[in-house]
Structures are given as structure tokens and as C-alpha cells.
């Protein structure tokens, strides 16, 4: 007589989902979810989020994840780190300049799940030959894992300044030691985007982003990136990059999913002219 297979152990199932061996639609998941929550301890909410992501038809675990590894991805951030919270802008598209503090701080995961306004920095490295350095976000990131993005980025932790954060993120993510005089500030804008990820679940990322350009005369092979934060780096021609970013974020139209983290048209209207001016 055929015997019904038992649900696999939690640790094994999590690892299999993370590397793509088990679909988020796997029949093992509902059996596991029906078990008492106490039996899963801290891993139970993670399984719940993964199941909801699959059922809702959200972004699947990226196929680029290696099937040769048996370990789930390393988290690329501390979900408990504190972010200072800010008042919402009067106009997201028109905002320029410093935000107004709301006077309190919350943990990263709560800020993202509640859609609270916080600060971040974006650095775009450009090379003399007309190329721009981009990074593929690590699979363990809580927002937009596995997508291509700016050269270096990070949230401003509670109590830190924008400048401190920029210098720290460029060092941590790319292995470059820079000074304030190396940076070319483009100003601070406001952006809002909602999505979901296996680590965070549903999120709304409401950010005041301070944008910077940084000239990089070396080769991307010289960059020493942190695999917990960055999966890969490459240099792409500014003409090609601009076309791809604009295709995903058409003016006055809904964003289009693609290989890059979505950036709204008003973000691109600040970034791309500044980059293109470097290569007339």
C-alpha cells in the first residue's frame, strides 16, 4: 500500500525553496502550514511569507540562484537596524531638498512594512570611457533581490549622516575608500515603490534618496564587492543603460518589470542628464 510522504523538515524545505528546488507552490507547503506554529518556531513566518508570495503570483525565486548550493542565501542586511522616520513630502515628484524629521525611529522591517518615510543614498560610478558601473543585488536582500541597480546604495541608519552613509556604503559594497571631495552630489528626491520579497514579504519603500556621481578610473575587476550585499558588478555603456532604465519607467505610465530596480521618471530626470553630460 502506498504511504503518504511526510512534509520535509523546515530547515530542508527552506533551503530547497531558496535555491529553487522546491516551488513556492509545492504541495509540501500547505501541509507544513497546517502544523502547529510552535513546531516551526522562528521559521514559521518565513514559510508563510514564501507561500503567500507564490500563491499571489509575485516574483518567483530568481532562476539565477545556484542549484549546486544547499544553503539559503545570507541576509544582506540587519532587519532590526533603526531608521529615522520623516514626514511625507507634499509632492513626491516635485520634492527636492532636506526632509522633515518625524521625531522617532523604527526597525528596518517595520519601516518597510508600514511604508514609513526614511532616508537612503545612491551612488553611480561613471568611467572615462563612457560606461557606468552597476551592481546586481544579492539574493538575500530584503527589497528587490537579484535585480540590477546603481553602483552602491544604502539606507541611512538612525543617528548617521548622509555623508557618513555614502562613504560607508561605497567602502562596504565595492571596497573603495573615498572622501567627500570625490563625490558629485545631485540632490535629494523622494520616491515611492511597493513590491514583495521572500525576506521582507510585502513592502512599500518610501525614501528620500540623496543621489551622487563618482568618477571611477579603474576596472570593475578591481572592485572588491561584498557577496552578502552584491552578487555581481559590471560596466555598461551610458547609452544602453539610459535606454533600459527609461524603458522600465516610461513617463506618465505604470512601471514595467525588468532586470533593473524600478526607478520613477522624476528620478531618471535628475540622474540621466547628469550622467549623459559627462560624455557629450
C-alpha positions in Angstrom: 0.0 0.0 0.0 1.3 3.4 -0.9 2.2 5.6 2.1 1.7 9.4 2.1 5.0 11.2 2.3 5.6 13.4 5.3 6.4 17.0 4.9 10.1 17.6 4.9 11.9 19.2 7.9 11.6 23.0 8.0 15.3 23.7 7.5 15.5 21.4 4.5 12.4 22.9 2.9 13.6 26.5 3.4 16.9 25.7 1.8 15.2 23.9 -1.1 12.9 26.9 -1.7 15.8 29.3 -1.5 17.8 27.6 -4.3 14.8 26.9 -6.5 14.5 23.1 -6.0 11.0 23.4 -4.4 8.4 25.7 -5.9 6.6 28.1 -3.7 3.5 26.2 -5.0 5.0 22.9 -3.6 2.3 20.6 -2.0 4.6 20.2 1.0 4.0 23.9 1.9 0.3 23.6 2.8 1.0 20.5 4.9 3.7 22.4 6.8 1.5 25.4 7.3 -1.3 23.3 8.8 1.2 22.1 11.5 1.2 23.9 14.9 3.1 27.2 14.7 5.1 26.3 17.8 6.7 23.4 16.0 8.3 25.8 13.5 9.4 28.4 15.9 11.0 31.4 14.2 10.9 29.8 10.7 7.2 29.7 10.6 6.6 33.3 9.5 9.2 32.9 6.8 7.3 29.9 5.3 4.1 31.8 5.5 5.6 34.7 3.5 7.1 32.4 0.9 3.7 30.7 0.5 1.8 34.0 0.1 4.4 35.2 -2.4 3.8 32.0 -4.5 0.1 32.0 -4.3 -0.2 35.7 -5.1 1.8 35.1 -8.3 4.5 37.5 -7.1 8.1 37.4 -8.3 9.5 33.9 -8.0 12.8 32.9 -6.5 15.3 34.0 -9.3 16.4 31.2 -11.5 20.0 32.6 -11.4 20.4 31.2 -7.9 22.8 28.3 -8.0 21.3 24.8 -7.6 24.7 23.4 -6.5 24.5 25.0 -3.1 22.3 23.6 -0.3 22.4 26.7 1.9 19.8 29.5 1.8 21.1 33.0 0.9 22.8 35.1 3.5 20.7 38.0 4.6 22.2 41.2 3.1 21.1 43.5 5.9 20.2 43.7 9.6 16.4 43.7 9.7 16.4 45.2 13.2 18.6 48.2 12.4 16.9 51.5 13.2 15.9 54.1 10.6 14.9 57.7 11.5 11.4 58.3 10.2 10.4 61.5 8.3 7.2 63.3 7.4 5.8 62.5 3.9 6.5 65.1 1.2 3.8 67.4 -0.1 4.6 66.1 -3.6 6.7 63.0 -4.3 7.6 64.1 -7.9 8.4 67.7 -7.1 10.2 67.3 -3.8 13.8 68.5 -3.7 16.0 69.1 -0.6 16.1 68.0 3.0 13.1 66.1 4.5 11.4 67.0 7.8 12.0 64.6 10.7 9.0 62.9 12.4 11.0 62.7 15.6 11.3 58.9 16.1 13.0 55.8 14.8 11.8 52.2 14.0 13.3 48.9 12.9 14.1 48.5 9.2 11.5 45.7 8.6 8.7 47.8 10.3 9.6 50.9 8.3 9.3 48.9 5.1 6.1 47.0 6.0 4.4 50.2 7.2 5.6 52.3 4.3 7.2 55.0 6.5 9.4 57.6 5.0 13.2 57.2 5.6 16.5 58.2 4.0 18.8 56.4 1.6 21.8 57.2 -0.6 22.5 56.2 -4.2 26.0 56.4 -5.8 26.5 56.0 -9.5 30.1 55.4 -10.7 31.0 56.5 -14.2 34.2 55.7 -16.1 36.1 58.0 -18.6 35.3 55.6 -21.5 31.5 56.3 -21.2 30.4 53.4 -19.1 28.6 53.3 -15.8 29.2 50.7 -13.1 26.0 48.8 -12.0 25.5 46.1 -9.4 23.2 43.1 -9.1 21.7 43.0 -5.7 22.3 39.9 -3.6 19.6 37.2 -3.3 19.4 37.8 0.5 18.4 41.5 0.2 15.0 42.4 1.7 14.0 44.5 -1.3 14.4 43.8 -5.0 16.8 40.8 -4.6 18.6 39.8 -7.8 17.9 42.9 -9.7 20.4 45.3 -11.2 20.8 48.7 -9.5 23.1 51.7 -9.0 26.8 51.2 -8.2 26.3 51.4 -4.4 23.4 52.2 -2.2 22.2 52.0 1.4 19.8 53.3 4.0 20.8 56.0 6.4 20.9 54.3 9.9 19.4 56.3 12.8 21.9 58.8 14.0 24.2 58.7 10.9 24.5 61.5 8.4 24.1 61.2 4.6 27.8 61.7 4.1 28.8 59.1 6.6 26.5 56.6 4.9 27.8 57.3 1.4 31.4 56.8 2.5 30.5 53.6 4.4 28.4 52.0 1.6 31.0 52.6 -1.1 33.6 51.0 1.1 31.4 48.1 2.2 29.8 47.3 -1.1 32.6 48.0 -3.6 35.8 48.1 -1.5 36.6 51.7 -2.5 37.9 54.2 0.1 36.8 57.7 -1.0 36.5 61.1 0.5 33.7 63.7 0.5 35.6 65.7 -2.2 35.3 62.7 -4.6 31.5 62.9 -4.6 29.4 64.9 -7.0 26.0 65.5 -5.3 22.9 65.7 -7.4 20.4 66.5 -4.6 17.8 64.7 -2.6 14.5 63.5 -4.1 11.5 61.4 -2.9 10.4 58.1 -4.4 7.8 55.5 -3.5 7.6 51.9 -4.7 5.8 48.8 -3.5 6.6 45.2 -4.1 7.3 41.9 -2.2 10.3 39.7 -1.5 11.0 36.4 0.3 12.8 38.1 3.1 10.5 41.1 3.8 7.2 40.0 2.3 5.0 42.9 1.1 6.7 46.2 1.4 6.4 49.9 0.5 9.7 51.7 0.2 9.1 55.4 0.7 12.5 57.1 0.6 14.3 60.4 0.5 17.2 59.5 -1.8 20.3 61.5 -1.9 22.0 60.9 -5.3 25.7 61.2 -6.1 28.0 60.6 -9.0 31.5 59.3 -8.5 34.3 59.1 -11.1 35.9 55.7 -11.3 39.0 55.4 -13.5 39.8 51.7 -12.6 38.4 48.5 -14.0 35.4 46.7 -12.5 37.6 43.7 -11.8 39.4 45.8 -9.2 36.2 46.2 -7.2 36.1 44.1 -4.0 32.3 43.7 -3.5 30.6 42.1 -0.5 28.7 39.0 -1.7 26.2 39.4 1.1 25.2 42.7 -0.5 26.3 42.4 -4.1 26.0 39.4 -6.4 27.9 40.9 -9.4 29.1 44.2 -10.9 29.6 45.2 -14.5 30.2 48.3 -16.5 27.5 49.3 -19.1 27.6 52.0 -21.8 25.6 55.0 -20.7 23.5 55.0 -23.9 22.5 51.4 -23.3 21.9 51.9 -19.6 19.8 55.0 -20.1 17.6 53.2 -22.7 17.0 50.3 -20.4 16.1 52.5 -17.4 13.7 54.6 -19.4 12.0 51.6 -20.9 11.2 50.2 -17.5 9.9 53.6 -16.2 8.1 55.3 -19.1 6.8 58.9 -18.5 3.3 59.1 -17.0 2.8 55.3 -17.4 2.9 52.3 -15.0 6.3 50.9 -14.5 7.4 47.8 -16.4 9.0 44.9 -14.7 12.5 44.2 -15.9 16.1 43.4 -14.9 16.6 46.7 -13.0 15.2 48.0 -9.8 12.3 50.3 -10.9 13.2 54.0 -10.7 10.5 56.6 -11.4 10.7 59.1 -14.3 11.5 62.0 -12.0 14.4 60.1 -10.6 15.7 59.5 -14.1 15.2 63.1 -15.0 17.8 64.0 -12.3 20.2 61.2 -12.9 20.5 60.6 -16.6 21.1 64.2 -17.8 23.9 64.4 -15.2 25.5 61.2 -16.5 25.0 62.0 -20.1 26.6 65.4 -19.6 29.8 63.5 -18.7 30.0 62.1 -22.2 28.8 64.7 -24.7 
